[in-house]
Amino acid sequence: MRVLHLVQKPQLRGAEIFTSQLSHHINQSGHKASIAFVFPGSGELPYQTSFFHLNGKSKRRFNDIQAWRRLAQIIKEEKPDIIQANAGDTLKYAVFSKLLFRWKQPIVFRNASTISLYIKKGLVKKWNGFFFKHAAKIISVSNVSANDFAMVYPQYKHKITTIPIGIESQNSPEGSNSQLNPQSTYSYPTLAHVGGFTHEKNHTGLISIFEQLIQKHPSAKLHLVGDGPLRTKVEALVKEKNLQESVLFHGFQNNAMDYIRNADVLLLPSLIEGLPGVILEAFFCRTPVVAYNVGGIKEVVIPEQTGYLVPKGDEQEFVISVEKALHKGSKNSMIIDNAYQLVTSKYLNTQIAQEFLNVYTSVIAA
């Protein structure tokens, strides 16, 4: 089996990191996976594999014939069995290249979002439907994403399947979370958030939640790991609220799991999500999770069984749930154990890669 993955650019973001990990495990299993970057970039992905560059131009994405030709040439030389388009513009580039240069390999599209939030009706729906028509299979990251896709495009329901994101099993953290962070106590909680500074991640709401928590725990610290276009705005908000000593900005970190591992609670008040890998990483690190009930989060954060799930936008309930998650008792120990068992039994990338290979095999055989 030979697979060519299309991603937007070499950058350390969710879709690109997962694609790199997936390619690594496909290669480890005796198959061949490579990655083609649609647009230029300077990031380095965590695993080395065969890389190709289309050198596409984002301002010419609808008439980027040179990049479409480059993709066709790569396919001719590499002879992959499957082309997987991983979100963003990658499906458009794959479809345009296939139609113009007549290569035959089937296209699989990985859907990592809730498309009804940005594909609603009219020309936008028809335009995107044109590309989905040319996908042999649509792999959604969660059942919520899959059902949402089927609602928007019921004619493609038969193409949809669900395979979640996975995580790496290296550097397994042993013992309880309190052992991992012995300095942290209920009186001085260490809280963490990992994610890009975008509207979807809701850092403004997160600061509001933390502002309420710090009234009860004046020595609490909130560690923000990530970067993005709204970071400056959030830094200004923290300064305005005089929280500079309590809210720490770490920027993008290659070792984000270390911050999760050393936190008492991972906070995720996102407004939009597919199935965020950061939750699975917290489960693996034995760090309790408090999250808003959006996207596919409820498929892994089962209330008071594997974490704490809060109605979207309910900051008061979020604060209450963080208080529960901070309590070092038997109930939280049970939740942490359940979450760890869930992630190690269903969400390790070695298992996830095999699920992708099974889908590829079915597509080729069809």
RAVENJO-V887134 format. One record per residue. N is the residue number from 1. OMEGA is omega in radians with two decimals (999 if undefined). Layout:
n:N omega:OMEGA
n:N omega:OMEGA
This chain:
n:1 omega:3.10
n:2 omega:-3.05
n:3 omega:3.01
n:4 omega:3.12
n:5 omega:3.02
n:6 omega:3.02
n:7 omega:-3.02
n:8 omega:-3.11
n:9 omega:3.06
n:10 omega:-3.12
n:11 omega:-3.11
n:12 omega:3.06
n:13 omega:-2.98
n:14 omega:-3.06
n:15 omega:-3.10
n:16 omega:3.12
n:17 omega:-3.13
n:18 omega:3.12
n:19 omega:3.09
n:20 omega:3.12
n:21 omega:3.13
n:22 omega:3.13
n:23 omega:3.12
n:24 omega:-3.08
n:25 omega:3.02
n:26 omega:3.09
n:27 omega:3.13
n:28 omega:-3.11
n:29 omega:3.08
n:30 omega:3.08
n:31 omega:-3.10
n:32 omega:3.08
n:33 omega:3.07
n:34 omega:-3.06
n:35 omega:3.02
n:36 omega:3.12
n:37 omega:-3.12
n:38 omega:-3.09
n:39 omega:3.11
n:40 omega:3.09
n:41 omega:-3.04
n:42 omega:-3.10
n:43 omega:3.07
n:44 omega:-3.13
n:45 omega:-2.96
n:46 omega:-3.12
n:47 omega:3.11
n:48 omega:3.03
n:49 omega:3.12
n:50 omega:-3.11
n:51 omega:3.04
n:52 omega:-3.12
n:53 omega:3.06
n:54 omega:-3.11
n:55 omega:3.11
n:56 omega:3.13
n:57 omega:-3.02
n:58 omega:3.14
n:59 omega:3.14
n:60 omega:-3.00
n:61 omega:-3.12
n:62 omega:3.02
n:63 omega:-3.07
n:64 omega:-3.01
n:65 omega:-3.13
n:66 omega:3.12
n:67 omega:3.09
n:68 omega:3.11
n:69 omega:3.12
n:70 omega:3.11
n:71 omega:3.12
n:72 omega:3.13
n:73 omega:3.11
n:74 omega:-3.14
n:75 omega:3.11
n:76 omega:-3.09
n:77 omega:-3.05
n:78 omega:3.12
n:79 omega:3.07
n:80 omega:3.07
n:81 omega:-3.06
n:82 omega:2.96
n:83 omega:3.09
n:84 omega:3.09
n:85 omega:-3.04
n:86 omega:3.01
n:87 omega:3.09
n:88 omega:-3.10
n:89 omega:-3.01
n:90 omega:3.13
n:91 omega:3.12
n:92 omega:3.12
n:93 omega:-3.14
n:94 omega:-3.09
n:95 omega:3.13
n:96 omega:3.13
n:97 omega:-3.12
n:98 omega:-3.12
n:99 omega:-3.07
n:100 omega:-3.03
n:101 omega:2.89
n:102 omega:3.00
n:103 omega:-2.89
n:104 omega:-3.03
n:105 omega:3.09
n:106 omega:3.12
n:107 omega:3.00
n:108 omega:3.14
n:109 omega:3.08
n:110 omega:-3.10
n:111 omega:-3.07
n:112 omega:-3.07
n:113 omega:3.06
n:114 omega:-2.91
n:115 omega:-3.13
n:116 omega:3.14
n:117 omega:-3.14
n:118 omega:3.01
n:119 omega:-3.00
n:120 omega:-3.07
n:121 omega:3.00
n:122 omega:-3.03
n:123 omega:3.13
n:124 omega:-3.14
n:125 omega:3.13
n:126 omega:-3.11
n:127 omega:3.13
n:128 omega:3.08
n:129 omega:3.09
n:130 omega:-3.13
n:131 omega:3.12
n:132 omega:3.10
n:133 omega:-3.07
n:134 omega:3.06
n:135 omega:3.12
n:136 omega:3.14
n:137 omega:3.10
n:138 omega:-3.10
n:139 omega:-3.13
n:140 omega:-3.04
n:141 omega:-3.14
n:142 omega:3.08
n:143 omega:3.08
n:144 omega:3.11
n:145 omega:-3.13
n:146 omega:3.14
n:147 omega:3.10
n:148 omega:3.13
n:149 omega:-3.14
n:150 omega:3.09
n:151 omega:-3.12
n:152 omega:-3.10
n:153 omega:-3.12
n:154 omega:-3.14
n:155 omega:-3.14
n:156 omega:-3.09
n:157 omega:-3.10
n:158 omega:-3.12
n:159 omega:-2.92
n:160 omega:2.97
n:161 omega:-3.11
n:162 omega:2.95
n:163 omega:-3.09
n:164 omega:2.96
n:165 omega:3.09
n:166 omega:3.10
n:167 omega:3.10
n:168 omega:-3.07
n:169 omega:-3.12
n:170 omega:3.07
n:171 omega:-3.12
n:172 omega:3.11
n:173 omega:-3.13
n:174 omega:3.09
n:175 omega:-3.08
n:176 omega:-3.14
n:177 omega:-3.13
n:178 omega:3.09
n:179 omega:-3.14
n:180 omega:-3.11
n:181 omega:-2.99
n:182 omega:-3.13
n:183 omega:-3.05
n:184 omega:3.09
n:185 omega:3.13
n:186 omega:-3.12
n:187 omega:-3.08
n:188 omega:-3.02
n:189 omega:3.03
n:190 omega:-3.07
n:191 omega:-3.09
n:192 omega:2.98
n:193 omega:3.12
n:194 omega:3.14
n:195 omega:3.12
n:196 omega:3.14
n:197 omega:3.11
n:198 omega:-3.14
n:199 omega:-3.06
n:200 omega:-3.06
n:201 omega:2.95
n:202 omega:3.10
n:203 omega:3.10
n:204 omega:3.08
n:205 omega:3.12
n:206 omega:3.12
n:207 omega:3.09
n:208 omega:3.10
n:209 omega:-3.12
n:210 omega:3.11
n:211 omega:3.09
n:212 omega:-3.13
n:213 omega:-3.05
n:214 omega:3.04
n:215 omega:3.12
n:216 omega:-3.10
n:217 omega:-3.02
n:218 omega:-3.11
n:219 omega:-3.11
n:220 omega:3.09
n:221 omega:3.05
n:222 omega:-3.12
n:223 omega:-3.13
n:224 omega:-3.11
n:225 omega:-3.13
n:226 omega:-3.14
n:227 omega:3.11
n:228 omega:-2.99
n:229 omega:-3.08
n:230 omega:-3.10
n:231 omega:-3.12
n:232 omega:3.14
n:233 omega:3.14
n:234 omega:3.08
n:235 omega:3.11
n:236 omega:3.12
n:237 omega:3.12
n:238 omega:3.11
n:239 omega:3.13
n:240 omega:-3.12
n:241 omega:3.10
n:242 omega:-3.12
n:243 omega:-3.04
n:244 omega:-3.12
n:245 omega:-3.04
n:246 omega:-3.13
n:247 omega:-3.02
n:248 omega:-3.14
n:249 omega:-3.08
n:250 omega:-3.09
n:251 omega:3.12
n:252 omega:-3.13
n:253 omega:3.05
n:254 omega:-3.07
n:255 omega:-3.08
n:256 omega:-3.14
n:257 omega:3.09
n:258 omega:3.11
n:259 omega:3.10
n:260 omega:-3.09
n:261 omega:-3.08
n:262 omega:3.08
n:263 omega:3.01
n:264 omega:3.14
n:265 omega:2.97
n:266 omega:-3.13
n:267 omega:3.14
n:268 omega:3.13
n:269 omega:-3.09
n:270 omega:3.07
n:271 omega:3.14
n:272 omega:3.07
n:273 omega:2.92
n:274 omega:2.95
n:275 omega:-3.00
n:276 omega:3.12
n:277 omega:-3.11
n:278 omega:3.07
n:279 omega:3.13
n:280 omega:3.09
n:281 omega:3.09
n:282 omega:3.07
n:283 omega:-3.10
n:284 omega:3.13
n:285 omega:-3.11
n:286 omega:3.07
n:287 omega:-3.13
n:288 omega:-3.05
n:289 omega:2.94
n:290 omega:-3.03
n:291 omega:2.98
n:292 omega:-3.13
n:293 omega:3.11
n:294 omega:3.09
n:295 omega:-3.10
n:296 omega:-3.08
n:297 omega:-3.09
n:298 omega:3.10
n:299 omega:3.10
n:300 omega:3.09
n:301 omega:-3.14
n:302 omega:-2.98
n:303 omega:3.07
n:304 omega:2.98
n:305 omega:3.06
n:306 omega:-3.14
n:307 omega:-3.10
n:308 omega:-3.07
n:309 omega:-3.00
n:310 omega:3.06
n:311 omega:-3.09
n:312 omega:3.07
n:313 omega:-3.11
n:314 omega:-3.07
n:315 omega:-3.14
n:316 omega:3.12
n:317 omega:3.09
n:318 omega:3.12
n:319 omega:3.12
n:320 omega:-3.13
n:321 omega:3.07
n:322 omega:3.08
n:323 omega:3.11
n:324 omega:-3.09
n:325 omega:-3.13
n:326 omega:-3.05
n:327 omega:-3.09
n:328 omega:-3.13
n:329 omega:-3.07
n:330 omega:-3.13
n:331 omega:3.11
n:332 omega:3.08
n:333 omega:3.11
n:334 omega:3.13
n:335 omega:-3.14
n:336 omega:3.12
n:337 omega:3.13
n:338 omega:-3.13
n:339 omega:3.13
n:340 omega:3.11
n:341 omega:3.14
n:342 omega:-3.05
n:343 omega:-3.12
n:344 omega:-3.14
n:345 omega:-3.01
n:346 omega:-2.92
n:347 omega:3.03
n:348 omega:-3.03
n:349 omega:3.07
n:350 omega:3.12
n:351 omega:-3.11
n:352 omega:3.14
n:353 omega:3.13
n:354 omega:3.09
n:355 omega:3.07
n:356 omega:3.13
n:357 omega:3.10
n:358 omega:3.10
n:359 omega:3.12
n:360 omega:-3.13
n:361 omega:-3.14
n:362 omega:3.13
n:363 omega:3.14
n:364 omega:-3.10
n:365 omega:-3.06
n:366 omega:999
